[in-house]
Structures are given as structure tokens and as C-alpha cells.
């Protein structure tokens, strides 16, 4: 069994939300891992993460891409909007030609959003 250790960071008491979504073309993506959040498609390549409860003070968001055929998402970029204190984080997926791109069934986004709950 692999041992788990608490994350260490230059930002104390950081809480990370790891969200893995699978594309569903023009439908809402499938949320594979995260509890307490809903990810919806709001338009072509546009998504919105909504937290069920206040996650704390926003620190950062980042994303990695995966695909059954990696070349299908080569050159793609995810751009996050500013975090909304109402508990939402919008983002858009762009293809290599800088056009908004829907996430296909065999394409995945691994999203990391970090918050501070205390000591802010």
C-alpha cells in the first residue's frame, strides 16, 4: 500500500479540490471524482464549477488535459475566469486554433482549485 502524506505548501492550511471531468460533447461533462461540486457546460467549450458550500478564500486554479488519443487535444488550452465569491469558477477550453472547443467523450480535464479556510 502506498503511504499518503499531508501536502506541504508555502501557503499554510491550503485545501485543494481535485476535479476530474470526462467530456460529453454538447452535454454537461461527467464529474468523476469531486464531491460537493457540480460542473456544467454553459456554451461551446465553456464550463462552470459550482461549490455546494463556501470552500474558503480562493488561491488558484490549474488544469491538465488527458485523452484516449492525446493528439486530439494537442495545443489545447484552458483559461479560467476570475473566481466568483458566490462559489463559482468559470473556464473555457480552447483548441489549437484558439476557438472554443467542446470536450469529447474520450477527453478529460483534471482540475485543481485551491482555497484557504483559515488564517486568511
VENDA-V510096 format. One record per residue. RES is the residue in three letters. PSI is psi in radians with two decimals (NA if undefined). OMEGA is omega in whole degrees, 0 to 359 (999 if undefined). Layout:
BEGIN
res:RES psi:PSI omega:OMEGA
res:RES psi:PSI omega:OMEGA
END
This chain:
BEGIN
res:UNK psi:2.39 omega:179
res:UNK psi:2.29 omega:180
res:UNK psi:2.42 omega:176
res:UNK psi:2.46 omega:180
res:UNK psi:2.59 omega:178
res:UNK psi:2.50 omega:179
res:UNK psi:2.48 omega:176
res:UNK psi:2.49 omega:186
res:UNK psi:2.77 omega:173
res:UNK psi:-0.22 omega:175
res:UNK psi:1.90 omega:183
res:UNK psi:2.62 omega:176
res:UNK psi:0.72 omega:178
res:UNK psi:2.36 omega:178
res:UNK psi:2.17 omega:182
res:UNK psi:2.45 omega:174
res:UNK psi:2.03 omega:180
res:UNK psi:2.10 omega:186
res:UNK psi:2.11 omega:176
res:UNK psi:2.12 omega:178
res:UNK psi:2.54 omega:174
res:UNK psi:2.37 omega:181
res:UNK psi:2.74 omega:178
res:UNK psi:0.61 omega:180
res:UNK psi:-1.97 omega:184
res:UNK psi:0.16 omega:177
res:UNK psi:3.04 omega:175
res:UNK psi:2.46 omega:179
res:UNK psi:2.84 omega:178
res:UNK psi:2.12 omega:177
res:UNK psi:1.90 omega:186
res:UNK psi:-0.41 omega:189
res:UNK psi:-0.55 omega:192
res:UNK psi:2.42 omega:173
res:UNK psi:2.57 omega:177
res:UNK psi:0.16 omega:176
res:UNK psi:2.66 omega:175
res:UNK psi:2.34 omega:177
res:UNK psi:2.14 omega:181
res:UNK psi:2.65 omega:174
res:UNK psi:2.21 omega:182
res:UNK psi:-0.06 omega:180
res:UNK psi:-3.09 omega:180
res:UNK psi:2.00 omega:179
res:UNK psi:0.02 omega:184
res:UNK psi:2.34 omega:183
res:UNK psi:2.78 omega:178
res:UNK psi:2.20 omega:174
res:UNK psi:2.26 omega:179
res:UNK psi:2.19 omega:178
res:UNK psi:2.47 omega:180
res:UNK psi:-0.50 omega:178
res:UNK psi:2.85 omega:182
res:UNK psi:2.04 omega:182
res:UNK psi:-0.16 omega:181
res:UNK psi:-2.78 omega:181
res:UNK psi:2.15 omega:183
res:UNK psi:2.40 omega:177
res:UNK psi:-0.94 omega:182
res:UNK psi:2.86 omega:173
res:UNK psi:2.46 omega:176
res:UNK psi:2.91 omega:186
res:UNK psi:2.54 omega:172
res:UNK psi:2.66 omega:182
res:UNK psi:2.55 omega:175
res:UNK psi:2.67 omega:175
res:UNK psi:2.66 omega:175
res:UNK psi:-0.58 omega:174
res:UNK psi:1.65 omega:187
res:UNK psi:-0.57 omega:179
res:UNK psi:-0.39 omega:180
res:UNK psi:-0.40 omega:180
res:UNK psi:0.27 omega:177
res:UNK psi:2.32 omega:179
res:UNK psi:0.02 omega:179
res:UNK psi:2.66 omega:181
res:UNK psi:2.48 omega:174
res:UNK psi:2.24 omega:180
res:UNK psi:2.11 omega:180
res:UNK psi:2.44 omega:171
res:UNK psi:3.01 omega:176
res:UNK psi:2.56 omega:181
res:UNK psi:2.37 omega:179
res:UNK psi:2.18 omega:183
res:UNK psi:-0.09 omega:174
res:UNK psi:-0.03 omega:177
res:UNK psi:0.52 omega:178
res:UNK psi:2.64 omega:177
res:UNK psi:2.00 omega:179
res:UNK psi:2.62 omega:174
res:UNK psi:2.79 omega:180
res:UNK psi:2.41 omega:175
res:UNK psi:2.15 omega:179
res:UNK psi:2.54 omega:176
res:UNK psi:-3.08 omega:184
res:UNK psi:-0.36 omega:179
res:UNK psi:0.21 omega:180
res:UNK psi:0.50 omega:175
res:UNK psi:2.52 omega:178
res:UNK psi:2.42 omega:188
res:UNK psi:2.21 omega:174
res:UNK psi:2.53 omega:180
res:UNK psi:2.08 omega:182
res:UNK psi:2.92 omega:184
res:UNK psi:-0.69 omega:182
res:UNK psi:0.38 omega:178
res:UNK psi:2.49 omega:186
res:UNK psi:2.60 omega:170
res:UNK psi:2.31 omega:175
res:UNK psi:1.87 omega:188
res:UNK psi:2.41 omega:177
res:UNK psi:2.09 omega:177
res:UNK psi:2.24 omega:184
res:UNK psi:2.47 omega:179
res:UNK psi:2.77 omega:169
res:UNK psi:2.30 omega:179
res:UNK psi:-0.54 omega:183
res:UNK psi:2.92 omega:175
res:UNK psi:0.49 omega:182
res:UNK psi:NA omega:999
END
